[in-house]
Amino acid sequence: MSAQDVNEEALAALQRLADALSNLDDGGIDTANPIRLSHWRDLTDDVKAAYKMLDEGAELVRATSTKYTLVGKISMEDGKKLATDLRRGCELVGTGAVLLHAPNSGCARSTRTHAKKSARAVVASTIHLINGFLDRTAFTENVGAQRTGAVWSICDAVAKVPRGNRSAMRRDLLTWAGECNDTMQEFAAIVKLGPVRGGAATDGAGPSWDDFCETETGTGDLYTHGEIGVVEACLALIKCSRGAIGACLKAAEAAGDEVARYNDSKENDGSEIEERKTAVLRWIQELHDSARTLGDGVTDLGCLLYPPLELLGRRSISDASGDKIKSELAIQLERQRDAVLAVTVAILDASPNGKEIIPIPEEVSDISSKLVTACGKRFNEAKAAMKAIA
């Protein structure tokens, strides 16, 4: 086979692999095959083997990409075997991700998602590299080196993929907490500028590029006096969301201690111990799914807080009802309140099988109780502020 044929064959195989990886089921809440965790801190042998494949495949792709680029610049014919090695490395990475998605792997949604994202990135960057030699753009100036550098960066990132359920789920929780902080800081800065004063230009032209670059709020928009009250209440609810995520983090650790205790148990009735362990692991997964809804909700709520606020719901022309309809902001506020309550109530009622109770630390239970009260109060404040200016 010619070098062109070998590269095209490798490219076609990698594109099939990319399609297969994109179709992997991460195991969301509403899927037909809900996830069943089998481990928490300790990794099973199958999971360890899957991560080893990810690492070895990424290392092979990284090392081969350098040779492939250097040799390809001189002679595509001499680089035929290297294209095959790139394919083998990507297939190793893909196999590792597929194993972590297997139902019997016991891996959480977070674990699967991080592995899938990393594997897809390795395959996509390798496809981009091979494409560069097929369409000859890699021979233009530094394009080949740039694409190789992208492959290196993505392969190096494989080593930083969180390993196992505990690490992956903690990574997600900390990310969502960080998003809460970023959202609060962004909109608190606009609130700090105070209400809009005077009359803005109404020529219909909208803000210019200079306005966007030179003003603190991007578009130069500020809140009205009434909108500030709404936003402050919304930010307080986001603060409650951050507190609930922190409580979830600590509650999951306490449940993880229970799993470790069951693993070390010397009791005779192994089936009962296994049943308790399974119940606690299921509780951790369900708690984390609730926290995911909470974290995603912060982003959705933040998107609705840019001035000017939309406080009136939209009605279709065909809707002749005279009833008021809720705005997207009002609807999302209710969803966020419910998401906070779902997490905190689950922590306060930590009895996964209705019998055994997970010993949640007292400070976490106290925080959860306070969040239940604070969440309802902040929601009512936001609703009252919206009603006052609607």
C-alpha positions, 0 to 999 in steps of 0.5 A, a space after each residue: 500500500 502507498 503512504 497515501 492509502 495507509 494514511 487514509 485507512 488510518 484516518 478512516 479507522 480513527 473517524 469510526 473510533 471518534 464516532 463510537 466514543 461520541 456515542 458512549 453512554 455516560 449514564 445520565 439520570 434518565 438513561 435506560 441503564 442507570 449507573 450502579 457504583 461498585 467502588 468509591 476510593 479503591 479502584 477495582 482491577 478492571 478499572 486500573 487496567 482501563 486507566 493503564 490503557 489510557 496512559 499507554 495509548 496516550 504515551 504512544 500517540 505522543 511519542 509517535 506524533 513527533 516522529 510522524 511529523 519529522 519523517 513525514 516532512 521528509 518522506 511520506 513513504 517512510 512514515 507509513 508505519 508511524 500512521 499505523 502506530 498512531 492508530 494503535 495508540 488511539 485504539 488503546 485510549 479508546 478501549 480504556 474509555 470503553 472499559 470504564 463505560 462498561 456496566 460492570 465497571 461500577 464507574 460513576 457518570 463523572 468518571 465516565 465523562 472525564 475519560 470520554 472527554 479525554 479520549 475523544 480529544 486524543 483521537 480528534 487531535 490525531 485526526 487533525 494531524 494526519 489530515 494535515 499531511 493528507 491535504 498537505 497543509 502540514 507542509 505550510 510554514 509551522 502548521 505540522 509542528 503546531 498540530 503536533 504540539 496540540 497532540 502533545 498537550 492533549 496526551 499530557 492532559 490524560 495523566 491529569 484525568 481524575 482516577 476513580 469515582 471519588 476523584 472524578 466526583 470531587 473534581 466536578 463538585 469543586 468545579 461547580 463551587 468555582 462556577 458559583 463563585 465566578 457568577 457571584 463575583 461577576 454580577 456583584 461587580 455590576 450591582 456595585 456600580 449602582 442603578 442606571 442614571 439618566 436617559 441612555 441614548 435611544 437611537 436604536 443603534 445599540 452599544 458600539 464595540 468601543 462601549 463594550 471594550 471600555 465599560 466594566 459591564 461589557 455592554 455598558 448596561 446597568 440594573 435599574 433600582 428595582 432590578 438590583 433587589 432581584 439580582 441581590 436575592 438571586 445571588 444569595 440563592 447562588 450562595 446557598 447553592 455553593 453551600 449545598 455543594 460544599 455540604 454534598 462534598 463532605 456528606 459524600 466523604 462521610 458515606 465513603 467512610 461507611 463504604 470503607 468500613 463495610 469493605 473492612 468488616 469481619 462480620 459473617 453475613 457477607 450478603 448483608 454487608 454487601 447489601 448495605 454497601 450497595 445502598 450507600 454507594 447508590 445514595 452517593 450517586 443519587 446525591 451527586 446527580 442532584 448536585 449536578 442539577 444544582 451546579 448546572 442550574 447556577 450556570 442557567 440562572 447566571 445567563 438570565 441575570 444580565 441587564 436588563 432583566 426579563 421579568 415578564 413571560 412571553 406568550 404565543 399569539 395563539 394563547 388567548 389565556 388571560 393568566 399571567 405567565 412566568 418569566 424564564 428567570 422566575 422559572 429558573 429561580 424555582 428550579 434552583 430552589 428545588 435543586 438546593 432543597 433536593 441536595 440538603 434534604 437528601 443529606 438530612 435524611 441519609 438513610 439509603 435503605 430505610 434502615 441504616 443511617 449514614 453518620 453524617 457529621 453534625 456540622 454538615 447536618 447543621 449547615 444543611 438545616 440552615 440552607 433549607 431555611 435560607 434557601 426558602 427565604 432568599 427565593 421569597 425575597 427574589 419573588 417579592 422583588 420581581 413582583 414589585 417591579 413587574 
